Amino acid sequence: MDEIKKELGQHYLVEFLGCDAQVLQYVKDIESAMLIAAEKSRATIVKSHFSQFEPQGVSGFIFIQESHFSIHTWPEYNYAAFDVLTCGEMSPEKAIESLKESLRAREARVRVFTRGF
């Protein structure tokens, strides 16, 4: 019996290294950077939520019509983890480029996984 294969989307896992710790510190900076990245990627924003942590760091999500963006920052390590799951017409690469610039990251390590069965 042949197995049916169905690609449902692409999941981008991105590690930003050598970021500006001051940018990673505050929710207002991360939220702004993420919303700009979503717009540049041509994603359709549905809703967003960001949280400030003590003593430092931010986590945030943007629910998009195409699926979601998420970010978690560790200012003490100049590090941010960013995920994009897309099931539609948008450009995750544009979001990654935009965030790399906004976070002033030295490097972006990107892994892409196909979601589906």
N, C-alpha and C positions, 0 to 999 in steps of 0.2 A: 504494500500500500504506500503510495506517495505521500510524503508529508507536505502540508500546505505551508508556505512561507509568506509572512506578511510583515513588512517593515512599517512600524507605526511612528517612528520619529528618530531624532538624533539627540543624544545626551552629551553635552560638552562639560567636561570637568576641567576647571582651570585653576592653576595655582599661580598667584602673583607674588613674586619674590623681590626683595629690595625696595619695598614701597616706602612712601613718606609716612612715618609714624603719626605725624600730626593730622594727616588726612584720614587715616584709619581710625583715629580716636573718636571722632564725633559723628553722631547720627545725621546731623544736617548735611555734612559733606558727603557721606556715603549715599544717603537718599538722593541727593541732587545728582551725583555721579551715575547712580543706577538708572534714574529716570531719563537722563540724557542718553545713556547707553541703549536703553530700550527704544527710545525714539529714533536713534540713529540706525538701529537694526530693523526698523519698520515693523516692530511688534505692536500689537494692539493692547494697550494697558487696560486691565479690568479693575484692579485694586492693588494697593501696596500697603505694607506694614513694616516698620523698622523699629528696633529696640536698642536703647543705649544700655551698656552693661557697666557695672562698677567693679573694679576701679577703672576699667577701660575696655574698649571694643564695642563692636556693633554687629548685629545680625539683622538681616532684612530679606523680605520676599516681595516680588512683584508677580502677581498673577496676571498672565497675559492670555489673550484669546488662543494663542498658539501653544500654551502650557505655562511655564514659569521661569523666573530668574530667582536665584538666591545668592546671598553673600554672607560670609562670616569673617570678621577681621580680628587679627592678633597684633595690635600695634607694637607690643613689646618684642615681637619677632619680625616686624616689618613685612608681615605676611597676610594675605587675604585668599580665601577659597571662594570661588565663584562657580555656580552651576547654571547651565541653560538647558532646559528640555524643550525641544521644539517639535511640533507636529504639524507645522504649517509653513506658509510662505513668509519668511523673514531671514535676516542675515546675522546669525550668531557671531560671525567673524567681525562684523562692524561693532557689535556690542563689546567684544573682547578688546579690539583696538581702542575704543573709546575709554573703557575702564583702565586699560594699561596706562593711557595718557593721564587720566584724572587721578589715579592713585600714585602716579609718578613711579611706576614699577620699573625695575631694572630688567626684569625677565617675566615672561608669561609661559608657563608650561601647560600645554593643552592636550587632553586626551578626548577622543570622540568614540562613543559607543552607539551602536544601532539598537534601538528598542523595538521589540516585536517578537514574533514567533515564527 
